[in-house]
Amino acid sequence: MTKKELAEKLNGRQYGDSFEDVLEDAKQSGLVMVTGASDDLMEFAGAFRDEGGCFDGGRVYFDCDGVDQEGEERANWIDAKWCDGTNRNGIQATWTYETDIPCERFDIYEQQDIYCEGLVFSIDDLR
């Protein structure tokens, strides 16, 4: 499975929906899905599973072993924006992300509004 194929399968899901139907394929393909949860978490699922705290937005550092919970810098990062960003189509979203990691993007909805513009990246693209 490619990043693009996984992002297409995830696009349009509702906040709280399970990713169990794609989790094993993501793991086998070395892909990681990133989404927001509540007002303070960045969740990682797939080739590794972890979460990073980002209350009201912030930067989360990680590598292929997962997130550094102490905030120590690692080679890779994702900046979370809480209620301060738009998705790739210019539509307001509760959670958006910025990173220099090559990734595909998908939208998670909360009813009719975009809750999160999620990311899919390959662990092969991590430093």
Secondary structure, 3 states (H helix, E strand, C coil): CCHHHHHHHHCCEECCCCCHHHHHHHHHHCEEEEEEECCCEEEEEECCCEEEECCCCEEEEEECCEECCCCCCCCEEEEEEEEEEECCCCCEEEEEEECCCCCEEEEEEECCEEEEEEEEEEHHHCC
